[in-house]
C-alpha cells in the first residue's frame, strides 16, 4: 500500500508539473475550443494524448530507441519550430473565423475536420523535442528505482492528471466563447498566432545555436 501511495504521489507531482508548464499546446487548446467549440477542443487534445501515450510507452519499453531519436534532436526541433511558425503565420495572417455578429453558433464539424484538428494536436506535441526529452528523462530516472507495477502507477497517474487538466481547459474555453464577441474571438486568434510564432522562433533559435549535433562514438 505504501508503494502505491508513493507511486501515486510521484505521478501526481509529475502531472501537476505538466499542467503548470506553459507551452504552445495550452494556447492552441484554448484557440481550438473558442474557434470550434468543445468538439474541436477535444479532438485537438485527443491528438496530444495519443502523442503522450506513445512517447510514454516508447520511453519505458524502448528507451534505447527514444534515445536514438534524440540523436536527431536538431532536425526534429527544426521541423517542430517550422510547424509552429507555419501555424502562427496562418492564424495571424490568413485564418478567418466564419462568424457573424448576429449568429455565433458553430456549424457541426465533419469527420475530416476532427481528423485534421487531431493531427494538429499530435504533431504539435510530438515535434516538440522538450516533450520527448521530458518523458525519456522521467522514464530513465524512474526505471532505476521502481518496479514495472510502480512505473505503471506513476505514468498512468501523470497522464490522467494531465488529461483532466486538458478537459478542464477545453470546457472553460468553450464556456468563455459564448461570452465573446466576434471581434474578440478574431483578436484571440491573432494573439494565439503571435504566441505560436514566438514559441516557434525561440525553439528554432535554441535548436540552431544551442543544440549540438549528436555523434556516435
ZIBELWO-V674853 format. One record per residue. N is the residue number from 1. RES is the residue in one small letter. SS is DSSP state (h for helix, s for strand, l for the rest). Layout:
N/RES/SS + N/RES/SS
//
This chain:
1/x/l + 2/x/h + 3/x/h + 4/x/h + 5/x/h + 6/x/h + 7/x/h + 8/x/h + 9/x/h + 10/x/h + 11/x/h + 12/x/h + 13/x/h + 14/x/h + 15/x/h + 16/x/h + 17/x/h + 18/x/h + 19/x/h + 20/x/h + 21/x/l + 22/x/l + 23/x/l + 24/x/h + 25/x/h + 26/x/h + 27/x/h + 28/x/h + 29/x/h + 30/x/h + 31/x/h + 32/x/h + 33/x/h + 34/x/h + 35/x/h + 36/x/h + 37/x/h + 38/x/h + 39/x/h + 40/x/h + 41/x/h + 42/x/h + 43/x/h + 44/x/h + 45/x/h + 46/x/h + 47/x/h + 48/x/h + 49/x/h + 50/x/h + 51/x/h + 52/x/h + 53/x/h + 54/x/h + 55/x/h + 56/x/h + 57/x/h + 58/x/h + 59/x/h + 60/x/h + 61/x/h + 62/x/l + 63/x/h + 64/x/h + 65/x/h + 66/x/h + 67/x/h + 68/x/h + 69/x/h + 70/x/h + 71/x/l + 72/x/l + 73/x/h + 74/x/h + 75/x/h + 76/x/h + 77/x/h + 78/x/h + 79/x/h + 80/x/h + 81/x/h + 82/x/h + 83/x/h + 84/x/h + 85/x/h + 86/x/h + 87/x/h + 88/x/h + 89/x/h + 90/x/h + 91/x/h + 92/x/h + 93/x/h + 94/x/h + 95/x/l + 96/x/l + 97/x/l + 98/x/l + 99/x/l + 100/x/s + 101/x/l + 102/x/l + 103/x/s + 104/x/l + 105/x/l + 106/x/l + 107/x/l + 108/x/l + 109/x/l + 110/x/l + 111/x/h + 112/x/h + 113/x/h + 114/x/h + 115/x/h + 116/x/h + 117/x/h + 118/x/h + 119/x/h + 120/x/h + 121/x/h + 122/x/h + 123/x/h + 124/x/h + 125/x/h + 126/x/h + 127/x/l + 128/x/l + 129/x/h + 130/x/h + 131/x/h + 132/x/h + 133/x/h + 134/x/h + 135/x/h + 136/x/h + 137/x/h + 138/x/h + 139/x/h + 140/x/h + 141/x/h + 142/x/h + 143/x/h + 144/x/h + 145/x/h + 146/x/l + 147/x/l + 148/x/h + 149/x/h + 150/x/h + 151/x/h + 152/x/h + 153/x/h + 154/x/h + 155/x/h + 156/x/h + 157/x/h + 158/x/h + 159/x/h + 160/x/h + 161/x/h + 162/x/h + 163/x/h + 164/x/h + 165/x/h + 166/x/h + 167/x/h + 168/x/h + 169/x/h + 170/x/h + 171/x/h + 172/x/h + 173/x/h + 174/x/h + 175/x/h + 176/x/h + 177/x/h + 178/x/l + 179/x/l + 180/x/l + 181/x/l + 182/x/h + 183/x/h + 184/x/h + 185/x/h + 186/x/h + 187/x/h + 188/x/h + 189/x/h + 190/x/h + 191/x/h + 192/x/h + 193/x/h + 194/x/h + 195/x/h + 196/x/h + 197/x/h + 198/x/h + 199/x/h + 200/x/h + 201/x/h + 202/x/h + 203/x/h + 204/x/h + 205/x/h + 206/x/h + 207/x/h + 208/x/h + 209/x/h + 210/x/h + 211/x/l + 212/x/l + 213/x/l + 214/x/l + 215/x/l + 216/x/l + 217/x/l
//
